[in-house]
Amino acid sequence: MASFDACRAKMEKEEISQSAISAFESTFNSLVSGNTGIIPESTITPSPDLVSADSISLEPDTTLLSETVVLKLNGGLGTGMGLDKAKSLLKVKGDDTFLDLTAKQIMKMREEFGTNVKFMLMNSFSTSADTLEYLSGKYPEFASEEGLEMLQNKVPKIDATTFQPATCESNPSNEWCPPGHGDLYAALVGSGRLDALLEGGFKYMFVSNSDNLGATLDLKILTHFAKSDAPFMMECCERTENDKKGGHLAVRNSDGQLILRESAMCADEDEPAFQDITKHRFFNTNNLWIRLDKLKEIIDKFGGFIPLPMIKNNKTVDPKDDSSQKVVQLETAMGAAIECFEGASAIVVPRTRFAPVKKCNDLLLLRSDAYVVTDDFRMVLNPACGGTAPVMAIDSKKYKLVDKLEAATAGGIPSLVNCKRLTIKGLVRMSKKTSFVGEVSVVNTSDEAKFIPVGEVKDTSLDLTDSPGLGALKPTAVATAPIDGQKPGTSGLRKKTKVFMGEHYLNNFVQSTFDAVVASGTVLSEGSLVIGGDGRYFNDTAIQTIIKMGVANGVKRFWIGENGLLSTPAVSAVIRERGPVWQKAYGAFILTASHNPGGPEEDFGIKYNCENGGPAPEKVTNEIYKNTTTIKSYNMCTDFPAVDINKVGTTVVKSDDGSSEVTVEVISATEAHVSLLKTIFDFDDIKALLDRDDFTMVYDTMFGVNGPYSKAVFVDELGQPESTCMNSTPKDDFGGLHADPNLTYAKELVEIMGLDRKGMKIDVGDRKVPSFGAAADGDGDRNMILGSQFFVTPSDSLAIIAAYADAIPFFRVQGGLKGVARSMPTSGAVDLVAKDLNFDLFETPTGWKYFGNLMDSKDIYGGKDYTPFICGEESFGTGSNHVREKDGIWAVLAWLSILASENSDASKPLVTVEDIVKSHWAKYGRNYYCRWDFEGVDKTSANAMMDKMRADSGSNTGRTIGGYTIATADDFTYVDPVDGSVAKKQGIRFLMADGSRVIFRLSGTAGSGATVRMYIEQYQPDKTKLDMAVADALDDLVKVALELCDIKTFCGTETPTVIT
């Protein structure tokens, strides 16, 4: 007989409990001994009549509730229905999932009886994280309860030939499988929960599946169970045609013991008898009542486990590859334990206690009006059905998977309350305006889903094969395969334009995004999808592609920026501000590679923003990436007409059958954003400043998307000459410039402002230099601020805006600024302001999504309100909670507001940008700061350099180098104070004993190669040393930084591409 030793060793290596190992060994021994697990019909007798729950006349005993625990089996992913997350998170009635209704049932019972009924979940490793996150967000009172969760075990798949553990080198996770819900008993023991419950005074356990919403803690049945003194009781229902394949109750002839026979335990020749509902009348609902003290006795008797009958399943080690190694998966059923309890009993319960979802038939029925939710949140058959549920027979091949049912019911769930039988063969589309009455049969043999007519469809057979279809709205599934390298960075996916133009590249990413957004709970047909970009090469083509794919995925309304243009902050403003409410945007595709160069040989990018206007959170971007690695097809409406995006207007495209229409509205690119800015700033005060004879300004938008916004604000609203707006006509290659607003790339502006690429003054002769200068990047979210021959570092800019926040009505009227945040590499200048003015202060990883969480702390997460809020990054990004992106033109107007407030008396000399900055330094001291960028270096070499510094963190801490002592060397980890998420490996830090800092990061925003960023900071409080050249002030620390990283050895250079 084959040895169990290899299985035991494999399980012990995974630290699986001894109870689970012993239980699996029992099942394994049954397999290798030749036991098939089959229970022949000749060895059993049909179950006798059972006590009916309806006949129980006992007075319910509420005192039993304090001794009872409710446990829901929640380990299933619903893979048979195409799901890849906890099945209990599937919406089943309106917006309520199985888990919602279960939680509400428990809360209602606690409220009704004034007893804190104990609630538990048996999750699997596959469902635990999703389930606990969901509970934490919606039902924190449950998530925080002691002993809420215990985890289902896993067991090895067995080689069908050798009976040894199977192997799968391509995906080792395929070597394991769940042991079936019979694992309940081993999990209770191995987790210590059984002993803890007994010690806590719990005597009774009610167990049921999480997808059975009829299975609630019935006090009358509990009282009957307690009074009967039975150790185990199974709830059964009388079998009907709909459940003839479910496991049934029987009596074993050899000893008269009640047993459970599942379908996998039935021989082929006994199948007719198994499905004979007049012979085997009762099936197991999987609602079980267990005496915990008796369970403990049996487990102790057998040495730590219950010996359950084996269920043998023949599979392949890779479920997606039929040619892979043939394996046996061994399972047990928890109901089978009925044969282990002497004196076990069963009870017949009404069908209201059995409403599970195993197939899309069941899901459609529960979602319809044939089922209703009671006041105590049970799902029960609608009384109008007359006690009999409609018989559902929708095409099992076409509608095996939930996403296919979702597509068929995108127009709503039809009425089934008056339906006796519904048969559907082929692809159809349904509507909430359709009522099925009596017996209805629908057939469609075409390859296009056809629309079932609205109104009453009564006692008829419909053949929709030749009916009109969707026409231009008809979706097509285009075959594809995963493409490597589509993992979004902090600002979406960026690659060379020609990569995006490659076959399937853009389509794969867009489809993966749609799928992730739907999985997050967004309904694409409700509200609007925004699309716009920075106008770079391929922008217009990509927009048409996304529209065609959006229609195929169910989007009914699009808002497209005029000429395909929308700045990144403007997209956020459109999502948050544009109405009406019923058209409110739920998200957006932004086509931008930000400050990266544009053109056919340069970079392109795409990212998705969510309903709060901010970048998709990490959970969504991770799901997008996961989808890109498994994608097999994408949806496309190939016949949808191209939309003229160059003029404001509305295009409506209707289906041939009249069942659907799609609206594409080209909107003003600037209107929503400019309107919002006018509510934030006092434009009259700013205009008064701009109109002064001694004040001039220039705003260089570098041929990027902010050109139209600069004209709308400064020319149309503030009445300034067009010459104020420089390089303001967007070009698809940014005029050959690198549209990055820094001293290196904004060459023309920097020279106009009388500076060199290091920020040092140049000889301008008699030329008058503007009082104020600013620059924007390609997508309009970054800014550079300059005074007359004076450069303001982004870190200083953030600190000064925070210090002068009351000069801006948005902050002043709301009672003043409450919170500020900076990215970790940004200098600590704003920290000094926050400490002085008592603002909440946060240091986050690089990435605007971290600021967004803080802004939404109250509204979305129910936490502390940190708004009004200002945040910024050293990479020329600044903003506030007016949108959920950094906002370049906002920063420009913030500085103009500060200047206006300091120059309210036009008779006095102009207070300049330089005056304001130096006054700030005099009060707070100066944070000398610079960033060196090494662009386009080899990724492997750059990663090796970072890994070496990471590994040397311990030895570097306490080290003295170049006159500096390293107090701490580490890799920055951020624990989000709002949602508790953890972000690791966010930058190598060397924190010096004197407060100086050296930081290294790899940028995730480059289109190709890697960019190493080196940040140098030294705080200087001495007022006599505030006017040093930055390079001189930081010279010694730069040398230390270069020695610490050894970039010359790893990357072949010590010369930066850009210094800011």
Secondary structure as GFF3:
##gff-version 3
##sequence-region A 1 1060
A	DSSP	alpha_helix	5	13	.	.	.	ID=ss1
A	DSSP	alpha_helix	18	32	.	.	.	ID=ss2
A	DSSP	three_ten_helix	41	43	.	.	.	ID=ss3
A	DSSP	beta_strand	44	46	.	.	.	ID=ss4
A	DSSP	beta_strand	51	52	.	.	.	ID=ss5
A	DSSP	three_ten_helix	53	55	.	.	.	ID=ss6
A	DSSP	three_ten_helix	62	67	.	.	.	ID=ss7
A	DSSP	beta_strand	68	74	.	.	.	ID=ss8
A	DSSP	three_ten_helix	79	81	.	.	.	ID=ss9
A	DSSP	three_ten_helix	87	89	.	.	.	ID=ss10
A	DSSP	beta_strand	91	93	.	.	.	ID=ss11
A	DSSP	beta_strand	96	97	.	.	.	ID=ss12
A	DSSP	alpha_helix	98	113	.	.	.	ID=ss13
A	DSSP	beta_strand	118	123	.	.	.	ID=ss14
A	DSSP	alpha_helix	128	138	.	.	.	ID=ss15
A	DSSP	alpha_helix	140	143	.	.	.	ID=ss16
A	DSSP	beta_strand	149	151	.	.	.	ID=ss17
A	DSSP	beta_strand	155	156	.	.	.	ID=ss18
A	DSSP	beta_strand	158	159	.	.	.	ID=ss19
A	DSSP	three_ten_helix	172	175	.	.	.	ID=ss20
A	DSSP	beta_strand	176	177	.	.	.	ID=ss21
A	DSSP	three_ten_helix	181	183	.	.	.	ID=ss22
A	DSSP	alpha_helix	184	190	.	.	.	ID=ss23
A	DSSP	alpha_helix	193	199	.	.	.	ID=ss24
A	DSSP	beta_strand	204	209	.	.	.	ID=ss25
A	DSSP	alpha_helix	219	228	.	.	.	ID=ss26
A	DSSP	beta_strand	232	238	.	.	.	ID=ss27
A	DSSP	three_ten_helix	241	243	.	.	.	ID=ss28
A	DSSP	beta_strand	248	252	.	.	.	ID=ss29
A	DSSP	beta_strand	258	261	.	.	.	ID=ss30
A	DSSP	three_ten_helix	263	265	.	.	.	ID=ss31
A	DSSP	three_ten_helix	268	270	.	.	.	ID=ss32
A	DSSP	alpha_helix	271	274	.	.	.	ID=ss33
A	DSSP	beta_strand	282	291	.	.	.	ID=ss34
A	DSSP	alpha_helix	292	301	.	.	.	ID=ss35
A	DSSP	beta_strand	311	316	.	.	.	ID=ss36
A	DSSP	beta_strand	326	331	.	.	.	ID=ss37
A	DSSP	three_ten_helix	334	340	.	.	.	ID=ss38
A	DSSP	beta_strand	345	348	.	.	.	ID=ss39
A	DSSP	three_ten_helix	351	353	.	.	.	ID=ss40
A	DSSP	alpha_helix	360	367	.	.	.	ID=ss41
A	DSSP	beta_strand	371	373	.	.	.	ID=ss42
A	DSSP	beta_strand	379	381	.	.	.	ID=ss43
A	DSSP	three_ten_helix	383	385	.	.	.	ID=ss44
A	DSSP	beta_strand	391	394	.	.	.	ID=ss45
A	DSSP	alpha_helix	402	408	.	.	.	ID=ss46
A	DSSP	beta_strand	415	425	.	.	.	ID=ss47
A	DSSP	beta_strand	428	429	.	.	.	ID=ss48
A	DSSP	beta_strand	434	443	.	.	.	ID=ss49
A	DSSP	beta_strand	450	451	.	.	.	ID=ss50
A	DSSP	beta_strand	455	463	.	.	.	ID=ss51
A	DSSP	three_ten_helix	471	473	.	.	.	ID=ss52
A	DSSP	beta_strand	476	479	.	.	.	ID=ss53
A	DSSP	beta_strand	493	496	.	.	.	ID=ss54
A	DSSP	alpha_helix	497	500	.	.	.	ID=ss55
A	DSSP	alpha_helix	505	519	.	.	.	ID=ss56
A	DSSP	beta_strand	528	533	.	.	.	ID=ss57
A	DSSP	alpha_helix	539	552	.	.	.	ID=ss58
A	DSSP	beta_strand	557	565	.	.	.	ID=ss59
A	DSSP	alpha_helix	568	577	.	.	.	ID=ss60
A	DSSP	three_ten_helix	581	583	.	.	.	ID=ss61
A	DSSP	beta_strand	585	591	.	.	.	ID=ss62
A	DSSP	beta_strand	603	609	.	.	.	ID=ss63
A	DSSP	alpha_helix	618	628	.	.	.	ID=ss64
A	DSSP	beta_strand	633	636	.	.	.	ID=ss65
A	DSSP	beta_strand	649	654	.	.	.	ID=ss66
A	DSSP	beta_strand	661	667	.	.	.	ID=ss67
A	DSSP	alpha_helix	671	680	.	.	.	ID=ss68
A	DSSP	alpha_helix	683	690	.	.	.	ID=ss69
A	DSSP	beta_strand	697	700	.	.	.	ID=ss70
A	DSSP	alpha_helix	706	710	.	.	.	ID=ss71
A	DSSP	pi_helix	711	717	.	.	.	ID=ss72
A	DSSP	three_ten_helix	722	724	.	.	.	ID=ss73
A	DSSP	beta_strand	725	726	.	.	.	ID=ss74
A	DSSP	three_ten_helix	734	736	.	.	.	ID=ss75
A	DSSP	alpha_helix	747	752	.	.	.	ID=ss76
A	DSSP	beta_strand	772	776	.	.	.	ID=ss77
A	DSSP	beta_strand	783	787	.	.	.	ID=ss78
A	DSSP	beta_strand	790	792	.	.	.	ID=ss79
A	DSSP	alpha_helix	794	803	.	.	.	ID=ss80
A	DSSP	three_ten_helix	805	807	.	.	.	ID=ss81
A	DSSP	alpha_helix	809	812	.	.	.	ID=ss82
A	DSSP	beta_strand	819	823	.	.	.	ID=ss83
A	DSSP	alpha_helix	829	837	.	.	.	ID=ss84
A	DSSP	beta_strand	840	844	.	.	.	ID=ss85
A	DSSP	alpha_helix	848	855	.	.	.	ID=ss86
A	DSSP	beta_strand	869	873	.	.	.	ID=ss87
A	DSSP	beta_strand	877	880	.	.	.	ID=ss88
A	DSSP	alpha_helix	888	902	.	.	.	ID=ss89
A	DSSP	alpha_helix	913	924	.	.	.	ID=ss90
A	DSSP	beta_strand	926	937	.	.	.	ID=ss91
A	DSSP	alpha_helix	939	951	.	.	.	ID=ss92
A	DSSP	alpha_helix	953	956	.	.	.	ID=ss93
A	DSSP	beta_strand	960	961	.	.	.	ID=ss94
A	DSSP	beta_strand	964	971	.	.	.	ID=ss95
A	DSSP	beta_strand	974	975	.	.	.	ID=ss96
A	DSSP	beta_strand	982	983	.	.	.	ID=ss97
A	DSSP	beta_strand	988	992	.	.	.	ID=ss98
A	DSSP	beta_strand	997	1003	.	.	.	ID=ss99
A	DSSP	beta_strand	1010	1020	.	.	.	ID=ss100
A	DSSP	three_ten_helix	1023	1025	.	.	.	ID=ss101
A	DSSP	alpha_helix	1030	1033	.	.	.	ID=ss102
A	DSSP	alpha_helix	1035	1045	.	.	.	ID=ss103
A	DSSP	alpha_helix	1047	1051	.	.	.	ID=ss104
A	DSSP	beta_strand	1058	1059	.	.	.	ID=ss105
###
